[in-house]
Amino acid sequence: PTTSSARLAAWDEARGPMVLSADGRTFIRDKGFWDIKPGSAGNGEMRPSDGWVFKFMTMESGARQVADVAWSLEGDAEQLVRSEGSSLDLIAHAFSPQPPSSQLGTFV
């Protein structure tokens, strides 16, 4: 298979990079676009370079997978976790991003 890699961000209100939690296993969204240091004049806390480097594989068949990750049932919720040697199929869909609803407004 051929491989590539990328850092990913969550498409939510904060738009922060995906990082490993303190336990080193579960992926979480880190500080996002709107997070600023308290008492600062707009110094942001988001650090895209802190994001986890996800690895992607394209198989000879053309199928794509995300390497070293798995879904895990933690309590009542499924979570994306780091899992060496595991992989998930990657299915891509066309997507037209829209700003989060809190950022929609009328500009004059």
Backbone bond lengths (Angstrom), bond angles and torsions (degrees), N, CA, C in turn:
res aa  C-N    CA-C-N  psi(-1)  N-CA   C-N-CA  omega(-1)  CA-C   N-CA-C  phi
1 P - - - 1.470 - - 1.537 111.10 -
2 T 1.322 115.07 152.51 1.458 119.45 172.62 1.521 108.14 -92.70
3 T 1.332 116.85 151.32 1.463 120.07 -176.46 1.520 111.16 -125.01
4 S 1.313 115.12 155.37 1.462 123.60 172.99 1.518 106.94 -149.23
5 S 1.320 116.52 172.33 1.458 119.53 -179.79 1.519 109.73 -145.68
6 A 1.338 115.16 160.04 1.469 121.11 178.23 1.521 109.20 -162.60
7 R 1.329 115.70 150.89 1.459 120.84 168.64 1.521 106.11 -91.04
8 L 1.325 116.91 143.37 1.453 121.64 -177.44 1.518 110.59 -119.20
9 A 1.333 115.48 152.06 1.465 121.36 174.96 1.521 108.46 -120.24
10 A 1.316 115.60 151.32 1.465 120.77 175.97 1.517 108.88 -78.16
11 W 1.308 116.37 137.29 1.458 120.44 176.52 1.527 107.07 -93.97
12 D 1.324 114.73 84.72 1.454 121.35 177.88 1.521 107.72 -142.52
13 E 1.309 117.34 -164.66 1.466 120.86 -178.46 1.526 112.91 -60.41
14 A 1.323 118.38 -31.11 1.463 121.00 -174.86 1.529 113.80 -94.07
15 R 1.320 116.64 -30.76 1.470 122.51 -179.99 1.522 113.24 59.20
16 G 1.309 117.24 41.66 1.458 121.05 -178.24 1.513 113.05 -90.83
17 P 1.336 116.86 160.26 1.465 121.07 178.65 1.529 111.51 -69.84
18 M 1.327 115.58 151.05 1.453 121.53 175.89 1.522 108.51 -81.82
19 V 1.339 115.97 127.57 1.467 122.55 -179.04 1.530 108.44 -131.74
20 L 1.320 115.65 167.47 1.465 119.64 172.78 1.516 109.00 -82.45
21 S 1.323 117.01 139.18 1.460 121.40 176.76 1.529 109.63 -69.10
22 A 1.320 116.42 175.23 1.467 121.80 -178.07 1.526 112.33 -58.09
23 D 1.343 117.69 -27.12 1.466 119.86 179.98 1.529 112.31 -75.57
24 G 1.345 117.46 -7.75 1.455 121.41 178.94 1.506 114.53 72.94
25 R 1.336 116.41 13.67 1.467 119.83 -175.64 1.518 113.24 -124.83
26 T 1.322 117.84 -44.23 1.460 122.33 -173.15 1.527 110.94 -94.43
27 F 1.331 116.46 136.86 1.459 120.89 176.18 1.524 109.83 -84.81
28 I 1.322 116.08 135.80 1.462 122.36 177.67 1.522 109.22 -136.50
29 R 1.313 116.40 163.80 1.457 120.77 173.71 1.510 108.10 -85.06
30 D 1.323 116.37 131.41 1.458 121.72 179.03 1.526 109.00 -88.25
31 K 1.307 116.25 -172.42 1.461 121.45 179.40 1.516 109.44 -53.63
32 G 1.322 115.59 142.55 1.447 120.23 -172.86 1.508 115.39 -110.33
33 F 1.303 113.68 -169.90 1.453 124.06 -175.25 1.520 112.95 -54.93
34 W 1.327 117.33 -36.09 1.469 121.38 -173.82 1.530 113.46 -94.60
35 D 1.324 119.00 -4.44 1.464 121.57 -179.04 1.534 110.17 -78.06
36 I 1.332 115.81 125.93 1.468 120.75 178.00 1.516 109.62 -124.29
37 K 1.322 115.63 157.13 1.456 120.54 179.19 1.521 108.97 -69.13
38 P 1.333 118.60 133.02 1.463 121.25 178.88 1.527 110.78 -56.01
39 G 1.331 115.65 135.00 1.457 121.18 176.95 1.512 114.43 76.66
40 S 1.337 117.29 4.80 1.461 118.93 -179.11 1.521 109.45 -95.85
41 A 1.282 114.50 169.22 1.466 120.71 178.66 1.525 109.28 -95.62
42 G 1.309 116.70 50.99 1.455 120.96 176.32 1.516 115.57 91.93
43 N 1.338 118.16 17.48 1.465 120.20 176.40 1.525 109.10 -72.40
44 G 1.315 116.06 116.50 1.457 120.82 -176.73 1.511 113.59 -75.02
45 E 1.337 115.27 151.84 1.466 121.42 178.29 1.528 112.77 -101.30
46 M 1.328 117.86 -8.84 1.456 120.39 -179.36 1.525 109.66 -70.42
47 R 1.308 115.56 133.16 1.458 121.71 177.87 1.528 108.56 -129.83
48 P 1.328 117.97 90.20 1.470 120.29 -178.39 1.527 113.41 -54.11
49 S 1.333 117.03 -31.22 1.467 119.76 -178.82 1.528 112.20 -69.16
50 D 1.340 118.26 -13.26 1.462 121.44 175.54 1.529 111.87 -79.37
51 G 1.325 116.89 -11.93 1.460 120.57 -177.36 1.523 112.46 -62.47
52 W 1.313 115.16 148.30 1.458 122.08 177.69 1.526 108.54 -65.00
53 V 1.317 117.34 139.21 1.464 121.63 176.34 1.526 107.81 -89.57
54 F 1.342 115.42 102.96 1.456 121.20 178.04 1.525 108.63 -77.21
55 K 1.329 116.51 142.38 1.458 122.08 178.97 1.527 109.39 -107.74
56 F 1.319 115.14 134.00 1.461 122.30 -178.70 1.520 109.22 -118.40
57 M 1.322 115.99 142.50 1.463 121.39 179.02 1.520 109.13 -123.59
58 T 1.333 115.74 136.48 1.459 121.15 171.05 1.518 106.62 -108.37
59 M 1.312 115.47 117.04 1.454 121.48 -176.59 1.533 109.43 -79.06
60 E 1.327 116.76 164.66 1.466 120.77 179.06 1.516 111.54 -58.01
61 S 1.320 117.55 -29.73 1.472 121.91 179.75 1.530 112.04 -73.75
62 G 1.349 116.96 -11.73 1.462 120.91 -176.42 1.520 112.27 98.48
63 A 1.336 116.96 -13.30 1.466 120.59 178.04 1.533 109.29 -65.99
64 R 1.315 116.17 148.61 1.466 120.95 179.54 1.526 109.73 -116.97
65 Q 1.334 115.23 146.12 1.455 121.43 178.83 1.522 110.24 -137.79
66 V 1.341 114.71 154.31 1.464 121.80 171.61 1.524 105.38 -101.10
67 A 1.341 116.05 125.49 1.466 120.76 -173.72 1.523 112.50 -90.23
68 D 1.313 115.79 150.75 1.467 124.85 173.00 1.518 114.13 63.11
69 V 1.322 117.31 32.24 1.462 122.47 175.30 1.528 109.37 -135.87
70 A 1.334 115.93 160.25 1.458 121.77 177.77 1.523 108.67 -156.23
71 W 1.338 116.54 161.99 1.466 121.26 171.09 1.511 107.16 -90.58
72 S 1.329 116.33 136.96 1.463 121.17 179.55 1.517 108.83 -130.04
73 L 1.316 117.16 137.70 1.454 121.90 175.65 1.517 108.07 -87.14
74 E 1.332 116.13 112.39 1.471 122.63 179.34 1.525 107.25 -116.09
75 G 1.314 117.54 103.99 1.463 120.37 -175.03 1.518 108.94 67.60
76 D 1.345 116.67 -121.74 1.463 120.85 179.77 1.524 112.38 -100.66
77 A 1.329 117.57 5.90 1.460 119.95 -174.63 1.516 111.63 -122.44
78 E 1.329 115.09 144.20 1.454 120.49 171.55 1.516 108.08 -87.03
79 Q 1.326 116.22 140.46 1.456 120.58 -179.48 1.520 109.27 -134.95
80 L 1.325 115.33 147.35 1.450 120.96 173.15 1.519 107.74 -80.94
81 V 1.336 116.60 125.99 1.465 121.04 -176.72 1.524 110.28 -128.16
82 R 1.328 114.82 156.58 1.455 120.93 173.85 1.523 107.62 -75.82
83 S 1.320 116.53 131.23 1.453 120.79 -177.77 1.531 108.41 -149.76
84 E 1.343 115.34 93.39 1.464 121.08 -178.31 1.528 110.47 -51.99
85 G 1.324 116.00 130.79 1.458 121.45 177.12 1.517 114.48 87.97
86 S 1.336 118.17 -14.72 1.467 121.13 177.37 1.522 109.00 -90.46
87 S 1.318 116.61 161.60 1.463 120.34 175.35 1.518 109.28 -151.41
88 L 1.314 114.64 156.50 1.463 121.84 177.28 1.520 108.86 -121.60
89 D 1.334 116.49 142.53 1.457 119.95 174.77 1.522 109.43 -65.68
90 L 1.301 116.11 141.15 1.461 122.51 178.49 1.516 107.78 -108.21
91 I 1.310 116.08 123.00 1.457 121.71 178.48 1.515 107.39 -119.39
92 A 1.316 116.71 119.83 1.461 121.48 -177.32 1.528 110.46 -98.74
93 H 1.319 115.27 139.73 1.458 122.62 176.88 1.521 107.97 -127.89
94 A 1.319 116.85 150.49 1.464 120.17 174.07 1.527 107.94 -63.65
95 F 1.323 116.31 140.01 1.458 120.50 -175.54 1.514 108.93 -145.19
96 S 1.307 115.97 132.03 1.463 121.73 175.68 1.517 107.24 -112.33
97 P 1.336 118.32 101.36 1.459 119.19 -175.93 1.521 112.97 -64.56
98 Q 1.302 115.15 141.70 1.456 122.87 175.46 1.519 107.46 -121.43
99 P 1.324 118.08 146.32 1.466 117.88 177.74 1.522 110.45 -64.66
100 P 1.348 117.42 149.83 1.467 119.66 175.78 1.530 109.89 -54.29
101 S 1.312 117.03 148.94 1.465 122.02 -174.29 1.521 113.40 -55.51
102 S 1.331 117.82 -30.41 1.464 119.71 -178.67 1.527 111.71 -69.76
103 Q 1.328 117.03 -15.18 1.456 120.39 -178.08 1.523 112.25 -103.19
104 L 1.315 117.18 0.44 1.455 120.58 176.72 1.518 108.63 -78.25
105 G 1.258 117.33 140.43 1.462 119.61 179.47 1.519 110.37 -169.45
106 T 1.303 115.01 179.56 1.446 121.16 178.11 1.511 109.17 -102.73
107 F 1.304 116.10 125.93 1.445 121.35 178.00 1.508 109.33 -107.07
108 V 1.319 116.28 133.08 1.464 120.77 -178.00 1.502 110.07 -108.37
